[in-house]
Amino acid sequence: MELSDANLQTLTEYLKKTLDPDPAVRRPAEKFLESVEGSQNYPLLLLTLLEKSQENVIKVCASVTFKNYIKRNWRIVEDEPNKICESDRIAIKANIVPLMLSSPEQIQKQLSDAISIIGREDFPQKWPDLLTEMVNRFQSGDFHVINGVLRTAHSLFKRYRHEFKSNELWTEIKLVLDAFALPLTNLFKATIELCSTHANDASALKVLFSSLILIAKLFYSLNFQDLPEFFEDNMETWMTNFHSLLTLDNKLLQTDDEEEAGLLELLKSQICDNAALYAQKYDEEFQPYLPRFVTAIWNLLVTTGQEVKYDLLVSNAIQFLASVCERPHYKHLFEDQNTLTSICEKVIVPNMEFRAADEEAFEDNSEEYIRRDLEGSDIDTRRRAACDLVRGLCKFFEGPVTGIFSGYVNSMLQEYAKNPSVNWKHKDAAIYLVTSLASKAQTQKHGITQANELVNLTEFFVNHIQPDLKSATVNEFPVLKADGIKYIMIFRNQVPKEQLLMSIPLLINHLQAESIVVHTYAAHALERLFTMRGTNNTTLITAAEMAPFVEVLLTNLFKALTLPGSSENEYIMKAIMRSFSLLQESIIPYIPSVITQLTQKLLAVSKNPSKPHFNHYMFESICLSIRITCKANPEAVGSFEEALFLVFTEILQNDVQEFIPYVFQVMSLLLEMHKTEIPSSYMALFPHLLQPVLWERTGNIPPLVRLLQAFLERGASTIASAAADKIPGLLGVFQKLIASKANDHQGFYLLNSIIEHMPPESVDQYRKQIFILLFQRLQNSKTTKFIKSFLVFINLYCIRYGALALQEIFDSIQPKMFGMVLEKIIIPEIQKVSGQVEKKICAVGITKILTECPPMMDTEYTKLWIPLLQALIGLFELPEDDTIPDEEHFIDIEDTPGYQTAFSQLAFAGKKEHDPVGQMVNNPRIHLAQSLHKLSTACPGRVLSMLSTSLNAEALQYLQGYLQAASVSLL
């Protein structure tokens, strides 16, 4: 694409259309942009638009499109074409920083993100002048520019907070510190001075405080991995200024908004984070400053109101106290009983209260509420921080703290009992206090794993939780109902089993509650209870114990999906999946109605898939329905195909990318259920599965390979007779996969199925070409994974076509090639093969080469006979060689490009491991002994003399063991 006005105009029109709410206009425009994004100059056209367009909406749209384009395409993935040409990359890096700095804030943010994505790949090696270019802008004095630089630096350096330590990372951080730490410190001091100069100018203060927030965030990122020498030497400057900012209060910076945190709150909360980081990681160096920070933060907590805008500040301030009180050498600060009482009374209890804002979220923004409360994304909530502080204090003062809170809990419960409908919030706070007191260690998977001995959880459950859940109306006091259900969920390992069994009908009943939070918690609690392990690795709650509730459980779960706000509720769908898995054949009577409802749901969500977890559990539930029913009645597979194929066809025709990998997995499962020929409905689909466009998407590859394997296993002869013209297409897929380091194993899965199942004559003409392709790949890029797959393939080929055929095909490609493969690949590398079935294939194949390949006994290949036998005994007896050369370590972990649906394996569509050798050989060691015996009978004396002169003693001893076990001897 040329950088012309005409192209700019075209691009503008298509960008406009991508904003159209009508999918008929929007989708084609998105498809057009996707089709041209590989063209040279495309990113430069976008940058020109966002610089020169007269329409703000186009500028913003171009900046977002540009950022997403960079996100998808900048990373160079090995084996895949470079999606952005080099001249475009150079031009982007040359222009993006000045363009970002001169753009309005909305666009600046998008470009700043794009710079950090490019920086993650190219900085510092391929973009050495980025830092210098940024630091130089600090001198400009223009805070719009300075904030642009700070924002970009923040998005570039914040990954230091979660990267693993490595020499490469340390080298990069050192480089950044050398260039950035001093200018940042000077900017910090200068900005503080400007704040006092402009103390009465509200608009100037807003800009300056935006800078200070970014500076404080950068301080956190640069100090996270280790304490840099520069910051240790300048700690006085930073900490004194941080402390004075914590105590600062300027009326001009206060906001009237009760919800949105102002600049002052955001800055103070970041400073609390910075102080907590130093208190936790660099306590020795930070010790002189700690007492004044504790005092300042304590005063902050006691004087800050309950409004939502202070939530982040309060929770970070409490988290600071929590991190300090857990450290043994700060213990003395908290020992006094009055201090503990004061913390409990003034900080913990007030911040555990259920506020009007929480009630609003519970009712009107339930998804966010659930995410925070259930999934622990409540890191910055007051309640969570107060809870962490309780846990921190209990580390050294469990007795006194439990004593103080027991009093609070009792008085709160008494208040509630006086007038439940008015005072229900007191009970809510009491339950929350008990939960935070009792839970010492918790995991998502198992609930509480360690509890406070001083709290009687079962007694509290029976007296205060069960009565709420037993009340006749499920819609009364929804918050307390949710608390009660959550209590069961959290303490499921502490509450006795009989209490849990009594709770199950109560939970099933609450699936009907109108409150989204209540019926979601009920579904989640059931799902968690169903996954608890009992003795000898079975489930704690058995299908037999659930028998009386099957019908009402299934009815209420599917009804819950029809409640307002829960049509795609992932917790309910997960509970459906888990119920099927637990109940097994008990669900068979309900399958006709269940599969109808699941199919209707699938059709509805395929129009616009937006909830990946919900979709995943839905497909898992479909797979479970199929497996459970067809296990009892294999004929039922037809009725599932009837129910599902219409929807599947629609998904494939409309190219619903998110669902296609799932559809292929379910189809594989159905096809594998057929014991005889492939039904014609599948054969009609077969040619479409070979279309190159399907194989472009990485997420499609594993399920498509499995589906093709199912076709080959069930209908190789049909393919050979009715679709022989498709065999080159099948091999074309193999050729594409084998060229990629990430997908070559999938290519071998396909090839192995072709060799194993296709009639030999149908692939005769292609065999030599297959081997040539494999050798080319070996020459170009020999990885451990490829070698392992290659070894399994040649041994499978040997089992299928005979050892002589293997030797002949190798030597037809190049004279003496067979010997080279034995010497350079099979003998030195066979130890790397892993997996029971894979090892068995290799053992049987090598045994055939040793005992059924005449050239091994009377040509120059004979010298390899003993080393090959030794390698085979090594495969049986030595530990697996799992060493991987360093540079290969990174091959398999490439991220799939952003917008492509990565493959999600369905657990319940799992494929049984297939053993192509099967019953033909049960014990490969005995098979070797018998085959050697047969060989020695054919040429007496030869085998024994070779063994006695050349095989090492240890291997010989093992071999004698095999011969004894097989009750044979060598002649």
BELZI-V935140 format. One record per pair of residues at least 24 apart in sequence whose C-alpha atoms are under 7 Angstrom apart, sorted by sequence separation. I is the first residue (numbers start at 0). J is the second residue. If there is no record, write none. Layout:
i,j
I,J
I,J
//
This chain:
i,j
943,969
187,214
943,970
241,270
842,871
351,381
940,970
350,381
351,382
939,970
350,382
636,669
928,961
351,385
590,624
928,962
935,969
936,970
350,385
401,436
481,516
485,520
790,825
932,967
935,970
115,151
469,505
473,509
481,517
484,520
488,524
636,672
677,713
925,961
929,965
932,968
7,44
114,151
118,155
457,494
468,505
477,514
480,517
484,521
676,713
677,714
924,961
928,965
932,969
0,38
2,40
347,385
474,512
660,698
664,702
667,705
671,709
675,713
676,714
738,776
929,967
0,39
1,40
111,150
115,154
473,512
474,513
481,520
488,527
542,581
633,672
660,699
663,702
667,706
670,709
686,725
689,728
925,964
0,40
107,147
111,151
115,155
477,517
484,524
542,582
576,616
663,703
689,729
826,866
925,965
0,41
7,48
572,613
587,628
704,745
708,749
711,752
715,756
716,757
744,785
747,788
751,792
767,808
826,867
829,870
2,44
15,57
112,154
446,488
447,489
660,702
664,706
667,709
711,753
715,757
716,758
719,761
743,785
754,796
818,860
66,109
268,311
272,315
279,322
446,489
447,490
569,612
573,616
576,619
580,623
584,627
618,661
622,665
663,706
689,732
62,106
66,110
69,113
73,117
100,144
268,312
271,315
275,319
301,345
446,490
511,555
569,613
572,616
576,620
579,623
583,627
602,646
701,745
708,752
712,756
744,788
755,799
787,831
826,870
830,874
37,82
39,84
134,179
264,309
267,312
271,316
278,323
390,435
446,491
447,492
507,552
510,555
568,613
572,617
575,620
598,643
605,650
704,749
711,756
787,832
795,840
802,847
829,874
11,57
14,60
37,83
63,109
66,112
70,116
74,120
300,346
389,435
390,436
510,556
567,613
791,837
794,840
798,844
802,848
833,879
40,87
59,106
62,109
66,113
100,147
265,312
268,315
272,319
275,322
389,436
523,570
526,573
794,841
797,844
39,87
62,110
258,306
260,308
264,312
268,316
271,319
507,555
511,559
522,570
526,574
529,577
831,879
246,295
257,306
258,307
259,308
260,309
386,435
390,439
510,559
515,564
522,571
525,574
791,840
795,844
802,851
803,852
830,879
831,880
201,251
242,292
245,295
257,307
258,308
515,565
605,655
791,841
794,844
802,852
830,880
831,881
257,308
519,570
523,574
526,577
794,845
427,479
519,571
522,574
529,581
209,262
212,265
216,269
208,262
212,266
215,269
219,273
215,270
427,482
153,213
160,220
159,220
150,213
153,216
157,220
160,223
340,403
142,206
146,210
149,213
153,217
156,220
159,223
160,224
159,224
314,379
314,380
318,384
321,387
325,391
314,381
317,384
321,388
324,391
325,392
311,379
313,381
317,385
320,388
324,392
311,380
325,394
310,380
314,384
318,388
321,391
310,381
317,388
353,424
353,428
352,428
840,916
351,428
836,914
843,923
850,930
842,923
846,927
850,931
869,950
872,954
839,923
850,934
865,949
865,950
869,954
783,883
782,887
369,516
741,890
365,515
740,890
741,891
365,516
361,516
698,900
696,899
698,901
699,902
697,901
698,902
668,908
660,902
657,900
665,908
656,900
664,908
623,907
622,907
619,905
622,908
619,907
78,739
78,740
76,893
71,896
71,897
70,897
71,898
//
